[in-house]
Amino acid sequence: MKHLLTLFLAVLCCHSATAQGTQYADHLDNKTLLVFGDSYVKNHREPMEHTWHYKAAQRHNMRYANAGRNGSSIAFDRTRDGFGPSMLTRLNDINMSADYVIVIAGHNDADLIKDSADSLAMFRDAMHQLCARLTDKFPTARIGFVTPWNVNRPGFRQVISTIVEVCGEWSIPVLRADTESGIHVRSEDFRQRYFQNGDTAHLNDAGHDLILNWADRFLTSL
């Protein structure tokens, strides 16, 4: 009798674990993922199909929309440079519903801000506006934000800390690509292996594969 009870409990636990696993695997199925941002989203000169977010969407059978633009900035209009208006303006042109929205941006803002306190203040205000418009435009969506890498140039530390702070005030989860991704952007050897032409912004196909599981956990946790 004792052995039968043990077997019953084992089967019950196995069934429960399987049901939970199925629920975990399927809750993104047929949902719409919108990824909005700069060349981290557009994927610079490589196909968007190489990005971790596209691969994650395929993994979960999600509908995928890529609204990335090379050179795009959250706060600053870069039309004269050929990179178009700010993301605040670009957001107005997105006419679709989404179940999940992931924003990946800030690299270009950091390079523009550098050590300017006034520009950083503009960026902070733009972040608040962006969060407000995202929550208004996608009231039922799960929204997340991904920071830039830990680039060793002026402006990056300030931009990343501002993203974390402002998103926290709006209860928007943040994926810390600067400290938790395992991407060693300051290592030239690492960049030569995992970045497009060894730059400091754009992962290649192998780089996206490297962080796919880590970033996918963020998506499934939203």
Backbone torsions as a table, in degrees:
resi	resn	phi	psi	omega
1	MET	NA	-39.5	179.8
2	LYS	-63.6	-40.2	179.4
3	HIS	-66.8	-37.2	178.3
4	LEU	-65.1	-40.3	178.9
5	LEU	-64.2	-42.1	178.7
6	THR	-62.3	-42.6	178.9
7	LEU	-64.2	-41.2	179.4
8	PHE	-62.1	-44.3	-179.9
9	LEU	-65.5	-38.0	179.0
10	ALA	-64.2	-43.3	178.8
11	VAL	-64.2	-41.7	179.7
12	LEU	-62.2	-44.4	-179.8
13	CYS	-65.1	-40.4	179.3
14	CYS	-63.1	-42.9	178.9
15	HIS	-64.0	-41.1	179.8
16	SER	-64.2	-44.2	-179.9
17	ALA	-63.9	-39.6	178.7
18	THR	-64.5	-42.2	179.6
19	ALA	-63.8	-41.5	179.3
20	GLN	-66.6	-39.5	178.8
21	GLY	-63.6	-40.4	178.4
22	THR	-64.8	-42.4	178.9
23	GLN	-62.6	-42.4	-179.7
24	TYR	-63.4	-41.0	-176.3
25	ALA	-73.6	-29.1	-169.6
26	ASP	-100.3	-9.3	-171.8
27	HIS	-70.7	-13.6	174.9
28	LEU	-97.5	-7.5	-175.3
29	ASP	-57.6	126.1	176.1
30	ASN	68.6	10.4	173.6
31	LYS	-81.5	162.3	179.7
32	THR	-102.6	124.9	176.5
33	LEU	-108.2	121.4	173.0
34	LEU	-107.2	126.0	175.9
35	VAL	-113.6	123.7	-169.8
36	PHE	-124.9	134.2	177.8
37	GLY	161.7	-144.6	-173.9
38	ASP	-104.5	-147.6	-177.1
39	SER	-71.3	-14.4	170.6
40	TYR	-61.8	-28.0	178.7
41	VAL	-91.1	-50.9	-179.2
42	LYS	-62.8	-29.8	179.8
43	ASN	77.1	29.2	169.7
44	HIS	54.8	-112.9	-174.2
45	ARG	-104.0	4.8	178.0
46	GLU	-108.1	160.6	-177.8
47	PRO	-62.4	145.1	177.7
48	MET	-64.2	-20.4	178.5
49	GLU	-65.9	-12.8	176.4
50	HIS	-84.2	-12.4	-173.7
51	THR	-73.8	153.0	179.1
52	TRP	-64.0	-34.1	-176.9
53	HIS	-71.6	-34.8	174.2
54	TYR	-66.2	-44.5	-179.0
55	LYS	-64.9	-37.1	177.2
56	ALA	-66.4	-40.6	177.9
57	ALA	-62.3	-41.8	177.3
58	GLN	-63.4	-40.9	-179.6
59	ARG	-59.2	-36.9	-175.1
60	HIS	-102.5	10.4	179.1
61	ASN	57.5	45.6	179.3
62	MET	-98.5	151.4	168.0
63	ARG	-75.9	137.5	-169.9
64	TYR	-123.7	131.6	175.4
65	ALA	-129.7	125.6	-177.8
66	ASN	-107.6	113.7	179.3
67	ALA	-115.4	46.5	177.1
68	GLY	-93.4	150.6	176.5
69	ARG	-141.4	127.3	178.7
70	ASN	-58.6	133.5	177.0
71	GLY	81.3	0.6	-175.9
72	SER	-69.7	146.1	-179.7
73	SER	-123.1	148.0	176.7
74	ILE	-68.0	-45.7	-168.3
75	ALA	-104.7	-22.5	-166.7
76	PHE	-117.9	137.0	176.3
77	ASP	-76.4	124.8	-178.1
78	ARG	-119.8	28.5	-178.3
79	THR	-59.6	-42.1	-179.1
80	ARG	-63.6	-26.0	178.9
81	ASP	-87.1	-2.4	-179.8
82	GLY	89.2	8.8	-176.5
83	PHE	-108.3	4.0	173.9
84	GLY	83.2	-178.0	-177.3
85	PRO	-73.0	174.1	179.3
86	SER	-66.1	163.3	177.7
87	MET	-65.2	-27.1	175.7
88	LEU	-59.6	-41.3	178.0
89	THR	-75.6	-42.4	-178.4
90	ARG	-61.5	-31.1	-179.3
91	LEU	-60.5	-30.6	-179.8
92	ASN	-64.5	-23.8	-176.7
93	ASP	-89.1	-2.1	178.7
94	ILE	-88.5	112.1	-177.5
95	ASN	-117.6	77.9	179.5
96	MET	-158.4	159.9	172.8
97	SER	-97.3	157.6	-179.4
98	ALA	-150.8	146.6	175.3
99	ASP	-88.5	-30.9	179.2
100	TYR	-134.4	134.6	177.2
101	VAL	-128.0	122.9	175.7
102	ILE	-117.4	127.2	178.2
103	VAL	-105.1	127.5	177.1
104	ILE	-127.4	108.0	-174.6
105	ALA	-167.4	175.2	176.7
106	GLY	120.7	-20.6	-178.5
107	HIS	-60.7	-48.5	-178.2
108	ASN	-69.0	-34.9	175.8
109	ASP	-60.9	-44.0	-179.0
110	ALA	-61.0	-43.5	179.7
111	ASP	-65.9	-28.8	178.3
112	LEU	-82.0	-36.2	-176.8
113	ILE	-72.1	-45.9	-176.7
114	LYS	52.0	-115.8	-178.2
115	ASP	-108.3	17.9	-175.9
116	SER	-83.7	115.8	178.6
117	ALA	-66.4	-37.0	179.8
118	ASP	-65.7	-42.2	179.2
119	SER	-67.6	-35.4	177.3
120	LEU	-65.2	-38.6	176.8
121	ALA	-63.7	-38.6	176.1
122	MET	-63.6	-39.7	179.4
123	PHE	-65.0	-42.0	178.9
124	ARG	-60.7	-43.8	178.6
125	ASP	-64.1	-40.7	179.0
126	ALA	-64.9	-37.0	177.6
127	MET	-62.5	-42.2	177.5
128	HIS	-62.9	-43.2	178.6
129	GLN	-63.5	-41.4	-179.2
130	LEU	-63.3	-44.9	179.5
131	CYS	-62.7	-40.7	179.4
132	ALA	-64.1	-43.8	-177.8
133	ARG	-71.2	-35.6	177.5
134	LEU	-63.6	-46.1	-178.9
135	THR	-69.1	-28.5	177.5
136	ASP	-77.5	-39.2	-176.5
137	LYS	-76.3	-31.4	-178.0
138	PHE	-126.7	68.9	-170.6
139	PRO	-64.8	-25.0	-178.0
140	THR	-107.0	-0.2	-176.1
141	ALA	-81.6	153.6	169.2
142	ARG	-87.0	120.7	-174.2
143	ILE	-112.7	136.2	176.2
144	GLY	-137.7	159.3	-178.1
145	PHE	-130.1	139.3	178.4
146	VAL	-116.7	128.0	-178.9
147	THR	-77.9	165.0	169.9
148	PRO	-67.4	172.7	174.0
149	TRP	-70.6	171.5	179.5
150	ASN	-84.0	67.3	-177.0
151	VAL	-74.2	138.0	-176.5
152	ASN	-89.5	62.7	176.2
153	ARG	-138.6	155.5	178.3
154	PRO	-57.4	140.5	176.4
155	GLY	101.8	-28.9	-174.1
156	PHE	-69.2	-46.0	179.9
157	ARG	-60.0	-42.2	-178.2
158	GLN	-68.8	-41.7	179.9
159	VAL	-64.9	-44.5	-178.9
160	ILE	-63.6	-44.8	179.9
161	SER	-65.0	-33.1	177.3
162	THR	-68.9	-41.8	176.8
163	ILE	-58.4	-47.5	-178.7
164	VAL	-62.7	-44.3	-177.6
165	GLU	-65.9	-49.5	-175.7
166	VAL	-68.3	-43.2	178.1
167	CYS	-61.8	-35.3	176.5
168	GLY	-61.7	-38.1	178.9
169	GLU	-68.1	-25.5	179.1
170	TRP	-100.1	7.1	-180.0
171	SER	57.3	38.2	176.5
172	ILE	-102.2	119.8	-179.8
173	PRO	-61.2	145.0	-179.1
174	VAL	-123.1	132.6	173.0
175	LEU	-95.7	116.5	-175.1
176	ARG	-83.6	84.9	178.4
177	ALA	-69.1	-17.7	-178.7
178	ASP	-76.8	-31.1	-172.9
179	THR	-123.2	-16.9	-170.6
180	GLU	-120.0	0.1	-171.3
181	SER	-88.0	-18.2	-173.1
182	GLY	77.3	11.8	178.0
183	ILE	-93.0	113.8	-175.7
184	HIS	-97.0	75.1	-172.3
185	VAL	-66.2	-20.2	-179.0
186	ARG	-85.3	-4.0	178.0
187	SER	-95.1	119.0	-179.8
188	GLU	-63.4	-40.0	178.8
189	ASP	-61.7	-41.5	179.1
190	PHE	-63.9	-44.7	-178.6
191	ARG	-63.7	-39.0	179.5
192	GLN	-62.4	-28.6	-177.8
193	ARG	-87.7	-37.5	-168.5
194	TYR	-118.9	-4.0	179.8
195	PHE	-113.4	154.7	178.1
196	GLN	-68.5	116.2	-179.0
197	ASN	55.6	25.9	176.4
198	GLY	68.4	21.4	-179.2
199	ASP	-76.7	-171.4	-176.7
200	THR	-110.1	16.0	-175.0
201	ALA	-129.5	-44.6	-161.8
202	HIS	-110.6	113.2	175.8
203	LEU	-66.9	147.0	170.0
204	ASN	-89.2	-174.9	-176.4
205	ASP	-58.2	-43.0	179.0
206	ALA	-65.7	-35.6	178.2
207	GLY	-66.3	-41.2	176.9
208	HIS	-65.5	-38.5	176.0
209	ASP	-63.2	-35.0	-177.7
210	LEU	-61.5	-36.7	-176.4
211	ILE	-106.1	5.4	-174.0
212	LEU	-56.2	-52.3	-176.3
213	ASN	-64.3	-41.1	178.8
214	TRP	-62.4	-48.4	-179.2
215	ALA	-70.1	-33.6	179.1
216	ASP	-62.6	-35.1	177.7
217	ARG	-62.8	-34.6	175.7
218	PHE	-64.2	-47.2	178.8
219	LEU	-57.8	-48.0	-176.2
220	THR	-70.7	-17.7	-179.5
221	SER	-86.7	-13.1	-175.9
222	LEU	-66.6	NA	NA
